[in-house]
Amino acid sequence: QKHHNPNLKTSTMQSLPCSLLYAAFTLMTSVIASETFSLPPLPYAYTALEPMISKRTLEIHHDKHHAKYVLTMNSLITGTELEGESLEHVMKESYGTNTAIFNNAAQSWNHAFYWNCMTPQNGGGEPPSGTQLAKMIDASFGSFADFRKEFATAGNTAFGSGWAWLVYNDESKKLSVTKTIGADNPMTTPGNTPILTMDVWEHAYYLDYQNLRPSYVNAFLDKLVNWEYVASNLERAVAASREAEL
């Protein structure tokens, strides 16, 4: 199956089960030799996140900003040793060595991940009690309320443009919250696996919230987080960590 041209406006998908979301994300972040990366369609309609995030914001954010990162990355890696590699590999290999490639590869990865971290169906609030995710949040932070406060603070205090993350660490076997500035991604630190992210670049929220970033952060946490997707990311991260120890 040929990849889409990132110049073109992509079609949207209705809300999908997490297994299909992960498959779509994996397809986007891997690449067949001689082919370029594609702009993945949103996993929901442009109007699906309203009123928390407007149709206009998603159109500009996805079709303009995300698309530009993918297009620029493709142009930068063409003819290099990174052509034909996975997006994760491109991002990690260019970190600290080629800022332009890293910024566009990381932003391509970050955005593809971010779209799937939100859902129009019963999003936000707390993850189901008794689940592996809920138990690990309690073990790592003390309570969900403590996690929520720390995650919101990370998003609200990322100076300028950046991201807030919930990360699983292979060494500690716990979750932690971190923030990155610009395009940076926690995977540049060995052992870290992101399981949730929130975009706090202004283009993610300014049309809807102007300078009130905390209002966007609250809407994201209270109404949009796709806890089913986050839980599936944690399950894979724990399983991969255990397998690596064998």
HELIX and SHEET records of a PDB file:
HELIX    1   1 CYS A   18  THR A   29  1                                  12    
HELIX    2   2 LYS A   55  ILE A   60  1                                   6    
HELIX    3   3 HIS A   61  HIS A   66  3                                   6    
HELIX    4   4 ALA A   67  ILE A   77  1                                  11    
HELIX    5   5 LEU A   87  SER A   94  1                                   8    
HELIX    6   6 THR A   99  ASN A  116  1                                  18    
HELIX    7   7 GLN A  132  PHE A  141  1                                  10    
HELIX    8   8 PHE A  144  THR A  157  1                                  14    
HELIX    9   9 PRO A  186  THR A  188  5                                   3    
HELIX   10  10 GLU A  202  ALA A  204  5                                   3    
HELIX   11  11 TYR A  206  TYR A  209  1                                   4    
HELIX   12  12 ARG A  213  ALA A  219  1                                   7    
HELIX   13  13 PHE A  220  LEU A  224  3                                   5    
HELIX   14  14 TRP A  227  GLU A  245  1                                  19    
SHEET    1   A 3 LEU A 175  ILE A 181  0                                        
SHEET    2   A 3 GLY A 162  ASN A 169 -1                                        
SHEET    3   A 3 ASN A 192  ASP A 199 -1                                        
END                                                                             
